[in-house]
Amino acid sequence: MYRTVIIGTGSFLPPVIKTNRDFTVHDFFDENKNRIETDPSIVVEKFRQITGIEERRYAPTELNTSDIGTFAAREAIEESQIDIETLDQIIVAHNFGNVIKHTIQTDILPALASRIKHNLEIKNPHCVAYDILFGCPGWIQGLIQADAFLKAQIAKKCLVVGAEALSRVLDVYDRDSMIFSDGAGACVVEYREVDEKNGSGILSTATLSHCEEEAYYLYLGESNFPHSDPRLRYIKMKGRKIYEYAIKHVPSAMKECLDKAGVGIKDISMIFIHQANEKLDEAIIKTLYKLYGIDKMPENTMPMNIHKLGNSSVATVPTLFDTVRKGRLEGFSLKKGDVVLFASVGAGMNINAVCYRI
């Protein structure tokens, strides 16, 4: 039988490190534009306790989202050892396109996928390059979309990239700005003949969209600063609503994906979940295990890099997977035959999951 197999991965972690201490000199305002009188150092520490984030990465001035996406793509292509002219599709997930440093204008003309194809110097016109906007689950959705095209025999090899520079759309007066970061991850997938029972590849997928009252839990809004220009918009979120939504819907979507694959929770070696918030991710995974009547999550099941990298949206899952796959995260390793689960939740609101055998 044939399956969609990941044959190469890559990631790019920007060099600029922004620590929590850097935010202790900020003045924060709430959504009603009232100054938060609590000492900023206390605000920052409470933030660390909830999210687990100690540091995050920002792209340097000279690099945009398409640039860092290109770096991750090149690494994935190099590892896959393919001829780049044999790629059939380049799928790039992001949310804000290129936002030049010190501006707040989104630039997605041309599409980031077109820019990355240009940067890679791919000449083949049958290599189709396009973007998808799906919130934080964008890279996983790109993987799901590639799998569908491969199964339909429309393509044989695809490059899937998730890249974002959220530091360019932050409201520095908003406490939530401390969550977000920049990064890029990528993979090359190929439709290959594999052993039906033990062969590598995508075993199942699941996707959900809730777009009634949930549609605007993440949105663009004006700054919390009282005298800000109302024409400018920054990333905003309703944190409590997102937390409640994720706990309610993400575990069941993950279980749906496992059920489709005929895989039990005890067969899962590792779960790569969107690095949104440490407490939220832990709660999601604990709830998932409770759906199977298990009260305690096994050790070394949920790798995390949010402590040092923050929430880079579409880039969190592919950068985490690349790091673990290449043995760069202490305490976590993968071996041939391991079954893993990718899962994410984000703006839209959208949820997805992929069950994959290494």
Residue pairs with C-beta under 8 A, 6 or more apart in sequence:
1 193
1 194
1 196
1 199
2 191
2 192
2 193
2 194
3 191
3 192
3 194
3 199
3 200
3 201
3 202
3 203
4 146
4 147
4 150
4 151
4 189
4 190
4 191
4 201
4 202
5 189
5 190
5 191
5 192
5 194
5 200
5 201
5 202
6 187
6 188
6 189
6 200
6 356
7 79
7 80
7 82
7 188
7 189
7 190
7 192
8 75
8 76
8 77
8 78
8 79
8 80
8 81
8 82
8 187
8 188
9 75
9 76
9 79
9 185
9 186
9 187
9 188
9 318
9 321
9 322
9 325
9 326
10 71
10 72
10 73
10 74
10 75
10 76
10 77
10 78
10 79
10 185
10 186
10 187
10 322
11 72
11 75
11 183
11 184
11 185
11 186
11 315
11 318
11 319
11 322
11 323
12 68
12 69
12 71
12 72
12 75
12 183
12 184
12 185
12 319
13 57
13 183
13 309
13 319
14 57
14 58
14 59
14 60
14 63
14 68
14 182
14 183
15 57
15 60
16 57
16 58
16 59
16 60
17 55
17 56
17 57
17 58
18 55
18 56
18 57
18 58
18 167
18 181
19 54
19 55
20 44
20 45
20 47
20 48
20 53
20 54
20 55
20 178
21 44
23 40
23 44
23 178
24 40
24 41
24 44
25 40
26 40
26 172
26 173
27 35
27 36
27 40
27 173
28 35
28 36
28 40
28 43
28 173
28 174
28 175
28 224
29 35
29 36
29 173
29 174
29 224
29 225
29 226
30 36
30 224
31 224
31 236
33 224
33 225
33 226
36 43
36 175
43 175
44 178
47 53
47 175
47 178
48 54
50 277
50 278
50 279
51 178
51 179
51 277
51 278
51 279
51 306
52 277
52 278
52 279
52 304
52 306
52 307
53 178
53 179
53 278
53 306
53 307
53 310
53 311
54 307
54 308
55 307
55 308
55 309
55 310
56 178
56 180
56 181
56 308
56 309
56 310
56 311
56 312
57 181
57 182
57 183
57 309
57 310
57 312
58 165
58 167
58 181
58 182
59 65
59 67
59 68
59 165
59 167
59 168
59 182
61 101
61 102
63 165
64 98
64 99
64 100
64 165
65 94
65 96
65 97
65 98
65 99
65 112
65 163
65 164
65 165
65 182
65 184
66 98
66 112
66 115
66 116
66 119
66 163
67 119
68 163
68 165
68 182
68 183
68 184
69 92
69 94
69 112
69 116
69 161
69 162
69 163
69 184
69 186
70 115
70 116
70 119
70 120
71 184
72 161
72 163
72 184
72 185
72 186
72 315
72 318
72 319
72 322
73 90
73 116
73 120
73 159
73 161
73 186
74 120
75 186
75 322
76 159
76 186
76 187
76 188
77 84
77 120
77 159
77 188
79 188
80 188
80 190
82 157
82 188
82 190
84 120
84 121
84 122
85 122
85 123
85 124
85 127
86 124
86 156
86 157
87 122
87 124
87 127
87 157
87 158
87 159
87 188
88 126
88 127
88 128
88 149
88 154
88 155
88 156
88 157
88 158
89 127
89 128
89 129
89 130
89 146
89 149
89 155
89 158
89 159
90 113
90 116
90 117
90 122
90 127
90 128
90 129
90 130
90 158
90 159
90 161
91 113
91 130
91 131
91 132
91 142
91 145
91 146
91 158
91 159
91 160
91 161
92 111
92 112
92 113
92 116
92 129
92 130
92 131
92 132
92 142
92 161
92 162
92 163
93 131
93 132
93 133
93 134
93 138
93 139
93 141
93 142
93 160
93 161
93 162
93 163
93 314
94 112
94 131
94 133
94 138
94 162
94 163
94 164
94 313
94 314
95 133
95 135
95 138
95 164
95 166
95 313
95 314
95 347
96 106
96 164
96 165
96 166
96 168
96 169
97 106
97 107
97 108
97 112
98 106
98 107
98 108
98 112
98 115
98 165
99 105
99 106
99 107
99 165
99 168
99 169
100 107
100 168
101 168
103 168
104 168
104 169
104 232
104 233
104 234
108 131
111 129
111 130
111 131
112 131
112 163
113 129
113 130
113 131
113 161
114 129
116 129
116 161
117 127
117 129
132 138
132 141
132 142
132 145
134 141
134 142
134 314
134 346
134 348
134 350
134 352
135 218
135 313
135 346
135 347
135 348
135 349
135 350
136 274
136 276
136 311
136 313
136 314
136 316
136 344
136 345
136 346
136 347
137 274
137 314
137 344
137 345
137 346
137 350
137 351
137 352
138 162
138 313
138 314
138 346
139 160
139 161
139 162
139 185
139 314
139 315
139 317
139 318
139 344
140 317
140 342
140 343
140 344
140 352
140 353
140 354
141 207
141 350
141 352
142 160
142 161
142 162
143 160
143 187
143 189
143 202
143 342
143 354
144 205
144 207
144 352
144 354
146 155
146 158
146 160
146 189
147 189
147 202
147 205
147 354
149 155
149 158
150 156
150 158
150 189
150 190
150 191
151 191
153 191
155 191
156 190
156 191
157 188
157 189
157 190
157 191
158 188
158 189
159 186
159 187
159 188
160 186
160 187
160 188
160 189
160 318
161 184
161 185
161 186
161 318
162 184
162 185
162 186
162 313
162 314
162 315
162 317
162 318
163 183
163 184
163 185
163 314
163 315
164 182
164 183
164 184
164 312
164 313
164 314
164 315
165 182
166 180
166 181
166 182
166 235
166 311
166 312
166 313
167 180
167 181
167 182
169 220
169 234
169 235
170 177
170 180
170 234
170 235
171 177
171 223
171 224
171 225
171 234
171 235
171 236
173 223
173 224
173 225
173 228
174 223
174 224
174 234
174 236
176 235
176 236
176 237
176 239
179 276
179 277
179 310
179 311
180 235
180 310
180 311
180 312
180 313
181 309
181 310
181 311
181 312
182 312
182 315
183 309
183 312
183 315
183 316
183 319
184 315
184 318
184 319
185 315
185 316
185 317
185 318
185 319
185 320
185 321
185 322
186 318
187 318
187 321
187 322
192 200
192 201
194 200
194 201
198 337
198 357
199 357
200 336
200 357
200 358
201 356
201 357
202 354
202 355
202 356
203 260
203 261
203 262
203 263
203 339
203 355
203 356
203 357
204 257
204 258
204 260
204 261
204 263
204 354
204 355
205 257
205 260
205 352
205 353
205 354
205 355
206 253
206 254
206 256
206 257
206 260
206 352
206 353
207 253
207 350
207 351
207 352
207 353
208 249
208 253
208 350
208 351
208 352
209 348
209 349
209 350
209 351
210 245
210 249
210 348
210 349
210 350
210 351
211 348
211 349
214 241
214 245
214 348
214 349
215 348
215 349
216 238
217 237
217 238
217 241
217 242
217 245
217 347
217 349
218 235
218 236
218 237
218 238
218 242
218 346
218 347
218 348
218 349
219 236
219 237
219 347
220 233
220 234
220 235
220 236
221 233
221 234
221 236
222 228
222 229
222 230
222 232
222 233
222 234
223 229
223 232
223 234
242 345
242 349
243 277
243 280
245 345
245 349
246 276
246 280
246 284
246 345
247 280
247 283
247 284
247 287
249 345
249 351
250 284
250 288
250 343
250 345
250 351
251 284
251 285
251 287
251 288
251 290
251 291
252 291
253 343
253 351
253 352
253 353
254 271
254 284
254 288
254 341
254 343
254 353
255 265
255 288
255 291
255 292
256 353
257 341
257 343
257 353
257 354
257 355
258 264
258 265
258 268
258 341
258 355
260 355
261 355
263 339
263 355
264 292
265 288
265 289
265 292
265 294
266 292
267 339
268 301
268 339
268 340
268 341
269 301
269 334
269 338
269 339
269 340
269 358
270 300
270 301
270 302
270 303
270 324
270 332
270 334
270 338
270 340
270 341
271 285
271 288
271 301
271 302
271 340
271 341
271 343
272 303
272 317
272 320
272 321
272 324
272 340
272 341
272 342
272 343
273 281
273 284
273 285
273 302
273 317
273 342
273 343
273 344
274 281
274 311
274 316
274 317
274 343
274 344
274 345
274 346
275 281
275 304
275 305
275 306
275 309
275 310
275 311
275 312
275 316
275 317
275 320
276 306
276 311
276 316
276 345
276 346
277 306
277 311
278 304
278 306
278 307
281 302
281 304
281 306
282 302
284 343
285 297
285 301
285 302
286 297
289 295
289 296
289 297
300 331
300 332
303 320
303 323
303 324
303 329
303 331
303 332
304 320
305 316
305 319
305 320
305 323
305 329
306 316
309 316
309 319
312 319
313 346
316 344
317 342
317 344
320 329
321 342
323 329
324 332
324 333
324 334
325 334
327 333
334 340
334 358
335 358
336 358
337 357
337 358
338 357
338 358
339 355
339 356
339 357
339 358
340 355
340 356
340 357
340 358
341 353
341 354
341 355
341 356
342 353
342 354
342 356
343 351
343 352
343 353
343 354
344 351
344 352
344 353
345 351
